[in-house]
Amino acid sequence: MQIGQVAVVGAGTMGSSIAVAMVGGGLKVLLKETEQAFLDKGLANVDRFLAGKVKKGILTEAEAAEQRALITPVLDYERFSEVDFVVEAAPESLAIKQKIFEDLDQWCHVEAILATNTSSLSISQIANFTRRADKVVGMHFFNPAHIMKLVEVIPGLETSHDTVKTALELAEHLGKLGVRVEECASFLVNRLLGRYMNESLFALQDHGAGAVEAIDKVVQDYVMPIGPLALRDMNGADIGLAVANFNYLEYGERFAVPQVLPAMVANNMLGVKTQAGFYSYDDSRKKQGVNPALEGILAQLPDSGGAAGSGVGKIEAESMFLPMINEAFLVMQERICQPEDLDPALMAGLGMRQGPLAIAAQIGLKECLERLEARFAAGQERFRPAPLLKRFVFAGRASVI
Ligand SMILES: NC(=O)c1ccc[n+]([C@@H]2O[C@H](COP(=O)([O-])OP(=O)(O)OC[C@H]3O[C@@H](n4cnc5c(N)ncnc54)[C@H](O)[C@@H]3O)[C@@H](O)[C@H]2O)c1
């Protein structure tokens, strides 16, 4: 399908950066909000993102102005009959998205594709709010969308092959890596990220507040652009807890929520936004060192400060990635994505220098399995080895790809 004009619904954090990604691909964009004040705020973000590209030498002033002129701000759906592709980036509420998809279905021409940027809601359920479920698809951009390379393209139960193909082509046109991901809670990248983020907190519970910097440093030195605890502080412990609870509800015990997370939320240690998280932050959001209050929080947890937690003997990066590696095998077993897409998706989505399958091959699949089995035998459900990993080991395979 040829895409002429597109629309973005919602000009918040994601909508404004998705609009910038779209105009970067030369596409005309209708950017819709509910109120002029929100539109103004979104357009200020757009201007800031484009100015950032000029500053980095990616665009000239003239090119930035040309791209800015491609965006038409709107407060209603009057002109939506002109667009071929919509990305909805409104708040993560099913009720809000229901109303938007019902409206889009009425206003957009019958061939138009309606994509949602939801992080956690069901694509199939959102599609069911329209009479064109075959043309509804998940298009999950990463924050900030005009910079991050990955777009997960998620079909619902009724989504047609052509719709998926068009969404993948659009991602490619925007210079992104589009990866088809089957519908599952948290999709591919955030599902694997969740296992790793939880594991860093179990390691913290085992080793105590003195280990904060060491935990961040070992994984940063290994494959990550930022340590997990610094990342949690950036995104906020409240958001982290909501995501962790959601994954636990969907997947059960292997996504058990580390107790330090609700304890931090209860104590308003949300990270950068409250200037207190694993680290302390000054008024200009600059990191000041480990938060002295963390020790007290950890001391109050029933099973902190001893070997009773994760069983991680010493702080080493490979252990921190074992649950992510195991989840990668579960994901492949469920055919959530093509195995060859898995590492590139994680690298593009999280900035990892090496994906979990490459890490697994480096550790050795047999060694991974033995480490998982040892921890599982010690009574830790989250280390129950994925059956597919066992099959690779039984088959004598050294790597997946
Ligand atoms: N923030 C992230 O890091 C991130 C990453 C990936 C996906 N997402 C998903 O993207 C979506 C948007 O998230 P966000 O962080 O940009 O939210 P946000 O709250 O920053 O922005 C949402 C915007 O939508 C507007 N809006 C509400 N109803 C509307 C309507 N009927 N028409 C037009 N605009 C409307 C709001 O005024 C607000 O400006 C959510 O589904 C979220 O789960 C967020």
The ligand as a Gaussian input file, in Angstrom:
#p B3LYP/6-31G(d) Opt

LIG

0 1
 N        6.242000       6.917000      27.253000
 C        6.873000       5.850000      26.799000
 O        8.063000       5.614000      27.075000
 C        6.156000       4.898000      25.887000
 C        6.908000       3.994000      25.094000
 C        6.239000       3.157000      24.189000
 C        4.860000       3.202000      24.114000
 N        4.153000       4.068000      24.912000
 C        2.690000       4.092000      24.756000
 O        2.371000       5.224000      23.948000
 C        1.096000       5.749000      24.335000
 C        1.250000       7.208000      24.686000
 O        2.125000       7.331000      25.781000
 P        2.779000       8.739000      26.184000
 O        3.832000       8.443000      27.176000
 O        3.115000       9.523000      24.974000
 O        1.522000       9.436000      26.917000
 P        1.324000      10.980000      27.225000
 O        0.392000      11.050000      28.378000
 O        2.626000      11.699000      27.291000
 O        0.572000      11.540000      25.916000
 C       -0.726000      11.167000      25.567000
 C       -1.378000      12.363000      24.863000
 O       -2.600000      11.951000      24.270000
 C       -3.520000      13.019000      24.386000
 N       -4.877000      12.517000      24.168000
 C       -5.740000      11.945000      25.047000
 N       -6.914000      11.640000      24.433000
 C       -6.797000      12.031000      23.133000
 C       -7.658000      12.011000      21.998000
 N       -8.878000      11.512000      22.085000
 N       -7.192000      12.519000      20.841000
 C       -5.959000      13.041000      20.748000
 N       -5.091000      13.092000      21.783000
 C       -5.509000      12.591000      22.963000
 C       -3.245000      13.599000      25.749000
 O       -3.721000      14.939000      25.825000
 C       -1.714000      13.510000      25.827000
 O       -1.083000      14.693000      25.367000
 C        0.592000       4.857000      25.460000
 O       -0.241000       3.862000      24.935000
 C        1.882000       4.252000      26.027000
 O        1.662000       3.007000      26.641000
 C        4.758000       4.918000      25.780000

